[in-house]
Amino acid sequence: MKWKFVLPRGAKADATDKLREEVASLAAIEAAKVVRPRSAGADVMLWVSVAANVVGIATAGYALFEKVRGAMRKQKLEGVHIELPDGVRISLDKASPQEIQALVAELDREARG
């Protein structure tokens, strides 16, 4: 399953690279990749591949999501959104624990079809 994070425009390359390294080091993450735009003004993306056996468990998925969000805060990245498969974006800066749990459950349902 993949999580797509939209990072703020103008995010510094060193912060996004450190974020990718920290997220990739988490036990349940299979891969993490930063995609930088070729054109000015386009969004920087962080794609995170999550191990399938973790996402199905709501509490484990929530804990993992919080670790990713903590890594973003550590790099002082504000204005980060997660983009759902239907194109809806949810702000991580403002999301409550209940909203994060619902989001993880929705991402799990989407991944399982």
C-alpha positions as CSV (number, residue, x, y, z in Angstrom):
1,M,0.0,0.0,0.0
2,K,1.2,3.5,-0.8
3,W,0.7,6.7,1.1
4,K,1.1,9.9,-0.9
5,F,2.2,13.0,1.1
6,V,2.1,16.4,-0.6
7,L,4.9,18.5,0.9
8,P,4.8,22.3,0.9
9,R,6.0,24.1,-2.2
10,G,9.5,25.4,-1.7
11,A,10.4,22.6,0.8
12,K,14.2,22.5,1.0
13,A,15.9,19.5,-0.5
14,D,18.0,18.7,2.6
15,A,14.8,18.6,4.8
16,T,13.0,16.4,2.3
17,D,16.0,14.1,2.0
18,K,16.3,13.8,5.8
19,L,12.6,13.1,6.0
20,R,12.8,10.4,3.4
21,E,15.8,8.7,5.2
22,E,14.0,8.8,8.6
23,V,10.7,7.5,7.2
24,A,12.5,4.8,5.2
25,S,14.2,3.6,8.4
26,L,10.9,2.8,10.1
27,A,10.3,-0.9,10.5
28,A,7.0,-1.2,8.7
29,I,8.1,1.0,5.7
30,E,9.2,-0.9,2.6
31,A,10.3,2.2,0.7
32,A,10.1,6.0,0.7
33,K,10.8,8.2,-2.2
34,V,10.8,12.0,-2.7
35,V,9.6,13.2,-6.1
36,R,10.6,16.7,-6.9
37,P,8.9,18.6,-9.7
38,R,10.6,19.6,-12.8
39,S,8.5,22.8,-13.2
40,A,8.4,25.7,-10.8
41,G,5.4,25.9,-8.5
42,A,4.6,22.1,-8.6
43,D,4.2,20.1,-5.5
44,V,6.9,18.0,-3.9
45,M,5.7,14.5,-3.1
46,L,6.8,11.9,-0.6
47,W,5.6,8.4,-1.6
48,V,5.7,5.8,1.2
49,S,5.2,2.1,0.7
50,V,3.8,0.5,3.8
51,A,4.0,-3.2,4.5
52,A,0.7,-4.8,3.9
53,N,0.7,-6.8,7.1
54,V,0.8,-3.6,9.2
55,V,-1.9,-1.6,7.5
56,G,-4.7,-4.0,8.3
57,I,-4.3,-3.5,12.0
58,A,-5.8,-0.1,12.8
59,T,-3.7,0.7,15.9
60,A,-0.4,-0.3,14.2
61,G,-1.3,1.8,11.1
62,Y,-2.2,4.7,13.3
63,A,1.1,4.4,15.2
64,L,3.1,4.2,12.0
65,F,1.2,7.3,10.6
66,E,2.0,9.2,13.7
67,K,5.7,8.3,13.4
68,V,5.7,9.6,9.8
69,R,3.9,12.8,11.0
70,G,6.5,13.2,13.8
71,A,9.3,12.9,11.3
72,M,7.7,15.7,9.2
73,R,7.5,17.9,12.3
74,K,11.1,17.1,13.2
75,Q,12.1,18.5,9.8
76,K,9.9,21.5,10.4
77,L,7.7,20.8,7.4
78,E,4.4,22.5,7.8
79,G,1.5,22.5,5.4
80,V,1.9,18.8,4.6
81,H,-1.2,17.0,3.2
82,I,-1.9,13.4,2.5
83,E,-3.7,12.8,-0.7
84,L,-6.3,10.0,-0.9
85,P,-6.7,7.9,-4.1
86,D,-9.8,10.0,-5.0
87,G,-7.8,13.2,-4.9
88,V,-9.0,14.5,-1.6
89,R,-6.3,16.2,0.5
90,I,-6.2,16.2,4.3
91,S,-4.0,18.6,6.2
92,L,-1.7,16.8,8.7
93,D,-1.2,20.0,10.7
94,K,-4.8,20.1,11.7
95,A,-5.9,16.4,11.8
96,S,-7.1,15.1,15.2
97,P,-6.2,11.6,16.4
98,Q,-9.8,10.5,15.5
99,E,-9.4,11.9,12.0
100,I,-6.0,10.1,11.6
101,Q,-7.5,6.8,12.7
102,A,-10.4,7.2,10.2
103,L,-7.9,8.1,7.5
104,V,-5.7,5.0,8.2
105,A,-8.9,2.9,8.1
106,E,-9.9,4.5,4.8
107,L,-6.5,4.0,3.2
108,D,-6.5,0.4,4.3
109,R,-10.0,-0.1,2.7
110,E,-8.8,1.5,-0.5
111,A,-5.7,-0.7,-0.6
112,R,-7.7,-3.9,-0.1
113,G,-10.3,-2.9,-2.8
